[in-house]
């Protein structure tokens, strides 16, 4: 007989609903449940188990003592930016002579380059520490060694067969990694390294100074929120709600986010996109300057600039989605979507690929067509490892890398037709028989009238929600619409009041403006619980789907 939540988790104090939700998240034993809910020892592991971390620590220590100049070379996305900020601040505090560099996506490209190595050498760097890049930088590290520089790589992207000749390549995805959790984001690695470095030098380390950045980078990079990542983000969200960083406070103010309501969703949809907008539209250095800023006036100016860049990013993304839709009009049923155009900027190709993958339930590759070289991004779906797919055709690319469900690449424009043909064939084979229809996974049937303080308290223990730990989604039948108002500049959304027996809940339904149900309508509603926008502590229903009571949803 197959085990059940009631059997495997019997004898626990958890209500039946919580047992079901834990079970559906792969928590199948009492000890696993205690770990997941942080009731046992927290899932923190010894940093020295990370590959070559000890070698990195002693090289940094000797460099600080000798007065050598350090360069922190970070990626231009939120994970790289936050990792760079932690490394720069922490090394400075320890007395290091350190400066940070963020490459320009449009002039420098992704990752460490030989030109960047030469530039850092001219600025006096003796040690380069990469943040969120460098695992595949074999030629670039060799160039650094030729110039008399040492390199320490801090990265979490999939490791190739050949690693660069660094002092240390700290990457939990190395095959020889002994660290128990292989899913730490680069910002988490930076945090672990700096904590260990403080201990080595006999200095106290205050985690709360950096955990806000750890939460930002981990969630924005869509790292799995299980194990140590989830523990760090849980602590980091508490730090973010009470952050004293002028830059983060200014960014929350310009985006209309109340600090006390900052959660994982706020990072994913409010703060993260604004940090990433700098590298997508202009220069990622702007976002790093905001994170490191110590003056309120300067922080406000930088936050306003990032907010404006994010608005431009939204405009460009919408235009690119329209263009991609036209170009793919006859190919939307293909097993993999492959599209590019000179007018789709390399700064937003990842966003467009992500939206296409989500809308059509299939892997998507989007690129900016260049005269000789094209740069693109790929986003995938469950069951199709997009980076492995690119690796299978690795000889056709100038450069590529990424994770199972997200990757980036540079390729000669003339080779794109062959790449498309090969990847389409691979996707057709691996995804044969897969239903690509958009679906919503419902965790349990939970009438709205039964939502009370006790249920909400237990549900909050499952947070923070994100990759591999999705927010619980419920079905409530026979809910009456007490009020329905169209909202948003384009009337695309609904503001609702939903009544179930004597209970009335506020709700919001994004993208349902054209389906506004009249007052008195009786619906079956699929929903999750969210913090009400613009408030601290208040909750509302986020309606994900609805249909007339008793009928099929859709």
C-alpha positions as CSV (number, residue, x, y, z in Angstrom):
1,X,0.0,0.0,0.0
2,X,1.3,3.5,-0.9
3,X,2.1,5.7,2.1
4,X,-0.2,8.7,2.7
5,X,0.2,12.0,4.5
6,X,-2.1,10.7,7.2
7,X,0.1,7.7,7.7
8,X,3.6,9.0,7.2
9,X,3.0,12.2,9.2
10,X,0.8,10.7,11.8
11,X,1.6,11.6,15.4
12,X,2.7,15.1,14.4
13,X,0.9,18.3,15.6
14,X,0.2,19.5,12.1
15,X,-3.4,19.9,10.9
16,X,-4.5,17.6,8.1
17,X,-4.2,20.4,5.5
18,X,-0.6,21.1,6.4
19,X,0.2,17.3,6.3
20,X,-1.2,17.3,2.7
21,X,0.8,20.3,1.7
22,X,4.0,18.9,3.1
23,X,3.5,15.6,1.4
24,X,2.9,17.3,-1.9
25,X,6.3,19.1,-1.5
26,X,8.1,15.8,-1.0
27,X,8.2,15.9,2.8
28,X,7.4,12.3,3.6
29,X,8.6,11.7,7.1
30,X,8.3,13.2,10.5
31,X,12.0,14.2,10.6
32,X,11.8,15.8,7.1
33,X,8.8,17.8,8.2
34,X,10.6,19.1,11.3
35,X,13.5,20.1,9.0
36,X,11.2,21.8,6.5
37,X,9.5,23.8,9.2
38,X,12.8,24.7,10.9
39,X,11.7,22.9,14.1
40,X,15.0,20.9,14.2
41,X,18.5,22.1,13.7
42,X,18.6,24.7,10.9
43,X,19.9,23.5,7.5
44,X,23.2,25.3,7.7
45,X,26.4,23.5,6.5
46,X,30.1,23.9,7.1
47,X,31.4,26.3,4.5
48,X,34.7,24.4,4.4
49,X,32.9,21.6,2.6
50,X,32.6,23.8,-0.5
51,X,35.1,23.0,-3.2
52,X,38.5,24.7,-2.6
53,X,37.0,27.3,-0.2
54,X,39.9,26.8,2.2
55,X,42.4,27.7,-0.5
56,X,40.4,30.8,-1.3
57,X,40.4,31.9,2.3
58,X,44.1,31.6,2.8
59,X,44.8,33.4,-0.5
60,X,42.5,36.3,0.5
61,X,44.1,36.4,4.0
62,X,47.6,36.6,2.5
63,X,46.5,39.3,0.1
64,X,45.0,41.4,2.8
65,X,48.1,41.1,5.0
66,X,50.3,42.0,2.0
67,X,48.2,45.0,1.0
68,X,47.4,43.5,-2.4
69,X,44.6,45.0,-4.5
70,X,41.5,42.9,-5.0
71,X,39.0,43.2,-7.9
72,X,35.5,41.8,-7.5
73,X,34.1,41.1,-10.9
74,X,30.4,40.5,-10.7
75,X,27.6,39.6,-13.1
76,X,25.1,42.2,-14.0
77,X,22.0,40.3,-12.7
78,X,20.6,40.6,-9.2
79,X,22.5,37.5,-7.9
80,X,25.8,38.8,-9.2
81,X,25.1,42.3,-8.0
82,X,24.2,41.2,-4.4
83,X,27.2,38.8,-4.3
84,X,29.5,41.6,-5.4
85,X,28.1,44.0,-2.8
86,X,28.6,41.4,0.0
87,X,32.2,40.7,-1.1
88,X,33.1,44.3,-1.5
89,X,31.6,45.4,1.8
90,X,33.0,42.5,3.7
91,X,36.5,42.7,2.3
92,X,36.6,46.4,2.9
93,X,35.6,45.9,6.5
94,X,38.5,43.4,6.9
95,X,41.0,45.9,5.7
96,X,41.3,44.8,2.1
97,X,42.2,47.2,-0.8
98,X,39.2,46.2,-3.0
99,X,37.2,47.6,-5.9
100,X,34.3,46.2,-7.8
101,X,33.6,46.0,-11.5
102,X,30.3,45.1,-13.2
103,X,30.6,44.5,-17.0
104,X,28.3,46.3,-19.5
105,X,26.1,43.7,-21.1
106,X,26.1,45.6,-24.5
107,X,29.8,46.4,-24.8
108,X,31.5,43.7,-22.7
109,X,29.1,40.8,-23.0
110,X,28.5,38.2,-20.3
111,X,31.2,37.0,-17.9
112,X,34.9,37.4,-17.6
113,X,36.7,38.4,-20.8
114,X,40.4,38.8,-21.7
115,X,39.8,42.5,-22.2
116,X,38.3,42.7,-18.7
117,X,41.4,40.9,-17.3
118,X,43.7,43.4,-19.0
119,X,41.7,46.3,-17.7
120,X,41.6,45.0,-14.1
121,X,45.4,44.4,-14.3
122,X,45.9,48.0,-15.4
123,X,43.9,49.1,-12.3
124,X,46.4,47.3,-10.1
125,X,44.5,44.1,-9.3
126,X,46.6,41.2,-8.0
127,X,43.6,39.0,-7.2
128,X,40.3,38.7,-9.1
129,X,37.3,37.3,-7.4
130,X,34.4,36.6,-9.8
131,X,30.8,36.6,-8.5
132,X,28.2,34.6,-10.4
133,X,30.5,33.8,-13.4
134,X,33.9,32.3,-14.3
135,X,33.4,28.6,-14.0
136,X,34.0,28.2,-17.8
137,X,36.5,31.0,-18.1
138,X,39.6,28.9,-19.0
139,X,41.2,31.2,-21.5
140,X,40.5,34.3,-19.4
141,X,42.0,32.8,-16.2
142,X,45.1,31.8,-18.2
143,X,45.5,35.4,-19.3
144,X,45.3,36.5,-15.7
145,X,48.0,34.1,-14.7
146,X,50.2,35.4,-17.6
147,X,49.8,38.8,-16.1
148,X,50.8,37.6,-12.6
149,X,47.2,37.7,-11.2
150,X,45.4,35.0,-9.2
151,X,41.7,34.2,-9.7
152,X,39.1,32.9,-7.3
153,X,35.8,31.9,-8.9
154,X,32.6,32.1,-7.0
155,X,29.8,30.7,-9.1
156,X,26.8,28.3,-9.2
157,X,26.3,27.7,-12.9
158,X,26.7,24.2,-14.3
159,X,30.4,23.2,-14.3
160,X,32.0,22.2,-17.7
161,X,34.4,19.2,-18.0
162,X,37.4,21.6,-18.0
163,X,37.7,24.0,-15.1
164,X,39.9,27.1,-15.2
165,X,43.3,27.1,-13.5
166,X,42.2,29.2,-10.6
167,X,43.4,29.4,-7.0
168,X,39.9,28.2,-6.2
169,X,36.8,27.5,-8.1
170,X,34.0,27.5,-5.5
171,X,31.0,26.0,-7.2
172,X,28.6,23.6,-5.5
173,X,27.7,22.1,-8.9
174,X,31.2,20.6,-9.3
175,X,31.2,16.8,-9.6
176,X,33.7,16.6,-6.7
177,X,31.6,18.8,-4.4
178,X,31.1,17.5,-0.8
179,X,28.8,20.3,0.3
180,X,25.3,18.9,1.2
181,X,23.4,21.5,-0.6
182,X,24.3,22.1,-4.3
183,X,21.7,24.8,-5.0
184,X,23.1,27.8,-3.2
185,X,23.0,30.9,-5.4
186,X,26.2,32.9,-5.8
187,X,25.1,35.4,-3.2
188,X,24.7,32.6,-0.8
189,X,28.2,31.4,-1.6
190,X,29.5,35.0,-1.1
191,X,27.8,35.0,2.3
192,X,29.4,31.7,3.3
193,X,32.8,32.7,2.2
194,X,32.7,36.0,4.0
195,X,31.5,34.4,7.2
196,X,34.3,31.9,7.1
197,X,36.9,34.6,6.3
198,X,35.8,36.6,9.3
199,X,36.2,33.5,11.5
200,X,39.7,32.8,10.0
201,X,40.8,36.3,10.8
202,X,39.4,36.2,14.3
203,X,36.8,38.9,13.5
204,X,33.1,38.8,14.5
205,X,30.6,38.4,11.7
206,X,27.1,39.9,11.9
207,X,24.9,37.9,9.5
208,X,22.0,40.4,9.7
209,X,24.2,43.0,7.8
210,X,24.1,40.8,4.7
211,X,21.1,38.6,4.9
212,X,18.9,41.2,3.2
213,X,21.1,40.9,0.2
214,X,21.2,37.1,0.3
215,X,17.4,37.0,0.2
216,X,17.3,39.5,-2.7
217,X,19.8,37.6,-4.9
218,X,18.6,34.1,-4.1
219,X,14.9,34.9,-4.9
220,X,15.6,37.1,-7.9
221,X,17.8,34.4,-9.4
222,X,14.9,31.9,-9.0
223,X,17.1,29.5,-6.9
224,X,15.2,26.6,-5.4
225,X,13.7,27.5,-2.0
226,X,14.5,24.3,-0.2
227,X,17.1,23.4,2.3
228,X,19.7,26.0,3.1
229,X,18.4,28.5,0.5
230,X,15.0,28.5,2.1
231,X,16.6,29.0,5.6
232,X,18.7,31.9,4.4
233,X,15.8,33.5,2.5
234,X,13.6,33.2,5.6
235,X,16.1,35.0,7.7
236,X,16.9,37.4,4.9
237,X,13.3,38.5,4.5
238,X,13.2,39.4,8.2
239,X,16.4,41.4,7.7
240,X,15.0,43.0,4.6
241,X,11.9,44.2,6.4
242,X,14.1,45.9,8.9
243,X,17.0,46.9,6.6
244,X,18.9,50.1,7.2
245,X,20.4,50.2,3.8
246,X,19.5,53.6,2.2
247,X,19.5,52.1,-1.3
248,X,17.0,49.4,-0.5
249,X,14.8,51.8,1.5
250,X,14.8,54.2,-1.4
251,X,14.0,51.4,-3.9
252,X,11.1,50.3,-1.8
253,X,9.8,53.9,-1.5
254,X,9.9,54.6,-5.3
255,X,8.2,51.2,-6.0
256,X,5.4,51.8,-3.5
257,X,6.5,48.8,-1.3
258,X,6.1,49.1,2.4
259,X,9.3,47.6,4.1
260,X,7.2,45.6,6.6
261,X,5.4,43.8,3.7
262,X,8.6,42.7,1.9
263,X,8.3,39.0,1.0
264,X,9.6,36.7,-1.6
265,X,6.9,37.8,-4.1
266,X,8.0,41.4,-3.6
267,X,11.5,40.5,-4.4
268,X,10.5,38.6,-7.5
269,X,8.1,41.2,-8.9
270,X,9.1,44.5,-7.4
271,X,12.7,44.8,-6.2
272,X,14.4,42.2,-8.4
273,X,13.2,43.6,-11.7
274,X,14.3,47.1,-10.8
275,X,17.8,45.9,-9.9
276,X,18.0,43.8,-13.1
277,X,16.7,46.7,-15.2
278,X,20.0,48.5,-14.9
279,X,21.9,45.7,-16.7
280,X,19.1,45.0,-19.1
281,X,18.7,48.6,-20.3
282,X,21.8,50.6,-19.3
283,X,24.7,49.5,-17.0
284,X,24.4,47.2,-14.0
285,X,26.9,49.4,-12.1
286,X,23.9,51.7,-11.3
287,X,22.3,48.9,-9.3
288,X,25.5,48.0,-7.4
289,X,26.0,51.7,-6.5
290,X,22.5,51.7,-5.1
291,X,23.2,48.6,-2.9
292,X,26.4,50.1,-1.6
293,X,25.1,53.6,-1.2
294,X,25.3,55.1,2.3
295,X,23.7,58.6,1.7
296,X,19.9,59.0,1.5
297,X,19.9,61.7,-1.2
298,X,22.2,59.7,-3.5
299,X,20.1,56.6,-2.8
300,X,16.9,58.3,-3.8
301,X,18.4,59.6,-7.1
302,X,19.7,56.1,-8.0
303,X,16.4,54.4,-7.0
304,X,14.5,56.9,-9.2
305,X,16.8,56.1,-12.1
306,X,16.4,52.4,-11.7
307,X,12.6,52.8,-11.5
308,X,12.6,54.7,-14.8
309,X,14.8,52.1,-16.4
310,X,12.4,49.4,-15.2
311,X,9.5,51.3,-16.9
312,X,11.5,51.4,-20.1
313,X,12.3,47.7,-19.7
314,X,8.5,47.0,-19.4
315,X,7.8,49.0,-22.5
316,X,10.5,47.2,-24.5
317,X,9.4,43.8,-23.3
318,X,5.8,44.4,-24.3
319,X,6.9,45.5,-27.8
320,X,9.2,42.5,-28.1
321,X,6.4,40.1,-27.1
322,X,4.2,41.5,-29.8
323,X,7.0,41.1,-32.3
324,X,7.8,37.6,-31.2
325,X,4.1,36.7,-31.5
326,X,4.0,37.8,-35.1
327,X,7.2,36.0,-36.0
328,X,6.0,32.8,-34.3
329,X,2.5,32.9,-35.7
330,X,2.9,29.7,-37.6
331,X,5.2,27.9,-35.1
332,X,3.4,28.1,-31.8
333,X,2.7,24.4,-31.9
334,X,6.4,23.5,-32.3
335,X,7.9,21.5,-29.4
336,X,10.4,24.4,-28.9
337,X,9.9,28.1,-29.7
338,X,12.9,29.6,-31.4
339,X,12.7,33.3,-32.5
340,X,15.0,36.3,-33.0
341,X,15.1,39.7,-34.5
342,X,17.5,42.7,-34.5
343,X,14.8,44.7,-32.7
344,X,14.6,42.3,-29.7
345,X,17.4,43.6,-27.4
346,X,19.8,41.2,-25.8
347,X,18.9,42.9,-22.5
348,X,15.4,41.5,-22.5
349,X,15.7,38.2,-24.5
350,X,15.5,36.3,-21.2
351,X,12.3,38.0,-20.2
352,X,10.7,37.3,-23.5
353,X,11.8,33.7,-23.5
354,X,10.4,33.3,-20.0
355,X,7.0,34.7,-20.9
356,X,6.8,32.6,-24.1
357,X,7.6,29.4,-22.1
358,X,5.0,30.2,-19.5
359,X,2.3,31.1,-22.0
360,X,2.8,28.2,-24.3
361,X,4.1,25.5,-22.0
362,X,7.2,24.7,-24.0
363,X,10.9,25.7,-24.1
364,X,11.6,29.0,-25.6
365,X,14.8,30.5,-27.1
366,X,14.9,34.2,-28.0
367,X,17.9,36.1,-29.4
368,X,18.9,39.5,-30.7
369,X,20.0,39.0,-34.3
370,X,23.4,40.6,-35.0
371,X,25.3,41.0,-38.2
372,X,27.9,38.3,-37.3
373,X,27.1,37.3,-33.7
374,X,23.7,36.8,-32.0
375,X,23.1,36.7,-28.3
376,X,20.2,34.9,-26.8
377,X,18.5,33.4,-23.7
378,X,16.6,30.2,-23.2
379,X,13.9,29.3,-20.7
380,X,12.5,25.8,-20.3
381,X,9.8,23.7,-18.7
382,X,9.8,20.8,-16.3
383,X,11.3,17.7,-17.9
384,X,13.6,19.5,-20.5
385,X,17.1,20.5,-19.4
386,X,17.8,23.4,-21.6
387,X,21.5,23.8,-20.7
388,X,22.0,20.1,-21.5
389,X,20.3,20.7,-24.8
390,X,22.7,23.5,-25.6
391,X,25.6,21.4,-24.5
392,X,24.6,18.6,-26.9
393,X,25.2,21.2,-29.7
394,X,28.0,22.9,-27.9
395,X,30.3,22.9,-31.0
396,X,27.8,25.3,-32.7
397,X,28.1,28.0,-30.1
398,X,30.7,30.6,-29.4
399,X,29.7,30.5,-25.7
400,X,26.9,29.2,-23.6
401,X,26.0,28.3,-20.0
402,X,23.2,28.3,-17.4
403,X,20.9,26.0,-15.3
404,X,18.5,23.3,-16.1
405,X,15.7,25.7,-16.9
406,X,17.5,28.9,-17.9
407,X,20.5,29.5,-20.1
408,X,22.2,32.1,-22.3
409,X,24.4,31.8,-25.3
410,X,26.4,33.6,-28.1
411,X,26.4,32.1,-31.6
412,X,27.5,33.0,-35.1
413,X,24.3,34.3,-36.8
414,X,24.9,32.1,-39.8
415,X,24.7,29.0,-37.6
416,X,21.3,29.8,-36.0
417,X,19.3,27.8,-38.6
418,X,21.3,24.6,-37.8
419,X,21.0,25.2,-34.1
420,X,17.3,25.7,-34.4
421,X,16.9,22.4,-36.4
422,X,18.9,20.4,-34.0
423,X,17.2,21.8,-30.8
424,X,13.7,21.3,-32.4
425,X,14.5,17.7,-33.1
426,X,15.9,17.1,-29.6
427,X,12.8,18.8,-28.0
428,X,10.4,16.7,-30.2
429,X,12.1,13.5,-29.0
430,X,12.3,14.4,-25.3
431,X,8.8,16.0,-25.1
432,X,6.9,13.5,-27.1
433,X,3.5,13.0,-25.6
434,X,3.7,16.0,-23.2
435,X,0.6,18.0,-22.9
436,X,1.6,21.7,-23.3
437,X,-1.8,23.1,-22.1
438,X,-1.4,25.7,-19.3
439,X,-2.5,24.1,-16.0
440,X,-2.9,25.3,-12.4
441,X,-1.9,22.8,-9.8
442,X,-4.5,22.8,-6.9
443,X,-3.1,21.6,-3.6
444,X,-6.4,21.1,-1.8
445,X,-10.1,22.1,-1.7
446,X,-10.4,24.7,1.0
447,X,-13.6,26.7,1.3
448,X,-13.0,30.4,1.8
449,X,-15.3,30.4,4.9
450,X,-12.8,28.1,6.7
451,X,-9.9,30.5,6.4
452,X,-9.2,31.6,9.9
453,X,-6.3,32.7,12.0
454,X,-5.1,29.1,12.8
455,X,-5.0,28.0,9.2
456,X,-3.3,31.2,8.1
457,X,-0.7,30.8,10.9
458,X,0.1,27.2,9.8
459,X,0.3,28.2,6.1
460,X,2.8,31.0,6.9
461,X,5.1,28.3,8.3
462,X,5.5,26.9,4.8
463,X,6.9,30.2,3.5
464,X,8.9,31.6,1.9
465,X,7.5,30.4,-1.4
466,X,9.3,30.2,-4.7
467,X,11.0,27.6,-6.9
468,X,10.4,24.0,-5.8
469,X,8.2,25.3,-2.9
470,X,5.2,26.9,-4.7
471,X,2.7,28.9,-2.8
472,X,-0.3,26.7,-1.8
473,X,-3.2,27.0,-4.2
474,X,-6.8,26.1,-3.2
475,X,-10.2,25.6,-4.7
476,X,-13.3,27.0,-3.1
477,X,-16.7,26.1,-4.5
478,X,-19.9,28.1,-4.5
479,X,-18.4,31.5,-3.7
480,X,-20.7,34.5,-4.2
481,X,-19.4,37.7,-5.8
482,X,-20.4,40.6,-3.5
483,X,-18.5,43.2,-5.5
484,X,-16.5,43.3,-8.8
485,X,-14.7,46.3,-10.2
486,X,-12.4,46.5,-13.2
487,X,-9.0,48.1,-12.3
488,X,-5.7,49.0,-13.9
489,X,-5.0,51.7,-16.6
490,X,-6.1,49.2,-19.3
491,X,-8.9,47.6,-17.3
492,X,-7.1,44.3,-17.4
493,X,-7.6,43.3,-13.8
494,X,-10.4,42.8,-11.3
495,X,-10.8,43.9,-7.7
496,X,-13.3,41.6,-5.9
497,X,-15.2,40.9,-2.7
498,X,-16.1,37.3,-2.4
499,X,-18.6,35.9,0.1
500,X,-18.8,32.4,1.4
501,X,-21.5,32.0,4.0
502,X,-21.0,34.8,6.6
503,X,-17.3,35.4,5.5
504,X,-16.3,38.1,3.0
505,X,-12.7,38.3,1.6
506,X,-11.1,40.9,-0.6
507,X,-9.6,39.5,-3.7
508,X,-7.7,40.5,-6.9
509,X,-7.7,38.7,-10.2
510,X,-4.9,39.8,-12.6
511,X,-5.7,39.5,-16.3
512,X,-9.4,38.8,-15.8
513,X,-10.8,42.3,-16.5
514,X,-12.6,41.1,-19.6
515,X,-14.4,38.4,-17.7
516,X,-15.8,40.5,-14.9
517,X,-18.5,38.5,-13.1
518,X,-21.6,40.5,-12.0
519,X,-22.5,40.9,-8.3
520,X,-24.4,37.9,-7.1
521,X,-22.6,35.5,-9.5
522,X,-21.8,32.2,-7.9
523,X,-18.3,30.9,-8.8
524,X,-15.9,28.1,-8.2
525,X,-12.6,29.9,-7.4
526,X,-9.0,28.9,-7.5
527,X,-6.9,31.1,-5.3
528,X,-3.9,31.6,-3.1
529,X,-3.4,33.9,-0.1
530,X,-1.4,37.1,-0.5
531,X,-0.4,40.1,1.5
532,X,-2.8,42.9,0.4
533,X,-0.9,45.5,-1.6
534,X,-0.1,48.7,0.1
535,X,-0.7,47.3,3.6
536,X,1.4,45.5,6.3
537,X,-0.2,42.3,7.6
538,X,-3.5,42.4,5.7
539,X,-4.3,39.5,3.5
540,X,-6.4,39.0,0.3
541,X,-7.2,36.3,-2.1
542,X,-5.3,36.2,-5.3
543,X,-7.7,34.6,-7.7
544,X,-5.9,32.5,-10.3
545,X,-9.0,31.2,-12.1
546,X,-12.8,31.0,-11.8
547,X,-15.8,29.5,-13.5
548,X,-19.6,29.4,-12.9
549,X,-20.2,27.1,-9.9
550,X,-20.4,23.5,-10.9
551,X,-18.9,24.1,-14.4
552,X,-15.3,23.5,-15.7
553,X,-12.7,26.1,-14.8
554,X,-11.0,28.1,-17.5
